[in-house]
C-alpha cells in the first residue's frame, strides 16, 4: 500500500509567486486538497498533506514529515512565474542522482502527459544543480539526503496568456489540476478505484534507468540555428522561412523571430516536437508577417530545454512598400489630377467669356451678362424681321412698276 505525502508549496509569511489575483500560498493548498481527495477514492493508498493550514514550515521539515510517514513519494506543488513574463508551460524538477532520479523521472513522464493532455506546453523534466554540485531546489536536496522519492511540479506560468486557461475558472480550474496530479500518481502506482470505475493496475510505466553519474542539466546553447528565406509575398508582407535548429544535449523548445537584426524579438513560439516530448524536429518551415515601409533584417533565436539560446544568421530583406499606402497615394494623385483639370477648364471658360464683354460687363454677375446677351439677340432678331418686311415690300413695288 503506497503512502503519499503532498506538499502545498509556500505558506505563512512565504507567499510564493504573486500575479494578478493569484498568490501561490493560497492556490497551492486548493490543488493539494483536490489531489488528496481524488487519490483517496482509490483503494489501498494512504495520503497525507505536509500542512493543512496556512503556516510557516521549513523545506527541511516538509521532507522530514514525509520521512516520518515512510512516504513512498513526496509531491511538491507549485506554480511558476518568469522574470520577463515571456515563458509558458509546465515543468517537473527531479533529483539528479541514482534511484531517486529514476523514480522521479518515471513519475514525471506520466505527470507531464496529464498536463499536456489538458493543453499545457511541456517545458520538460529537468534537474538543476547549485554551486556545490547538489540539487538546487531545497525540497529535492533534502529528499535526496533523507532518501525520499520526490518531484517538484510547476503546473504552469501564472503570468503568461498561453497558460491562463489552466487557471481561468479559479477554484474549479485549480481542483482540476489537483485531479490531474492524482491521476498521474494513480497510474504510477497502478491503483484501482471501484468508486470511479478505474483500474490502473496494468498501466504501462516506463522505467527510467538509474544514471551512472549525476544527471546534469544542459548548460550550453544550441549548436545549430540557421535560417533561409524561401519565399516572400510583396502584397501581404508574409515571409516563408525555413529554420534549422538543434541541441545535442537536450532539445529545442522555443523560437523567436526578429525583423530588425536582433534588436527586438517576437514572443516565444513553440518549436515542434512531433515524435515525443524530449525530441525536437531538426527543421521547421513557418510564415511570419514582416513590417511594411521599414528596412527588414531577419534573424531568429532558438531556445533549448533550459532556456539557453542561440541566434541565427541574418538575412537582409530590404524595405517592403505597404500596398495599402501605395493605393491610397495613387487615389490621392488621381484626385489631385482631376482637380487640376477642373481648375484649368474653369479658367479657359472664364477667358472665353472675357473676350466678348467690356470691362464693365465683365465685372457684372453671370445673370446680368446673360440678360444683355438675350437683349442683343432680340434686337438682332427684330432687325432681321424688319429687313425681311422691307425686302418683301420692295419686291411688291418692283412688280407694280413692271405692270405699269
PyMOL commands that set and color helices and strands:
alter all, ss='L'
color gray80, all
select helices_A, chain A and resi 24-39+59-68+98-117+138-146+161-167+171-189+323-354+359-362+366-403
alter helices_A, ss='H'
color red, helices_A
select strands_A, chain A and resi 2-8+18-19+22-23+45-49+73-80+90-94+122-126+150-157+192-193+198-199+224-233+238-246+252-258+269-270+283-289+295-304+309-311+315-319
alter strands_A, ss='S'
color yellow, strands_A
deselect
rebuild
show_as cartoon
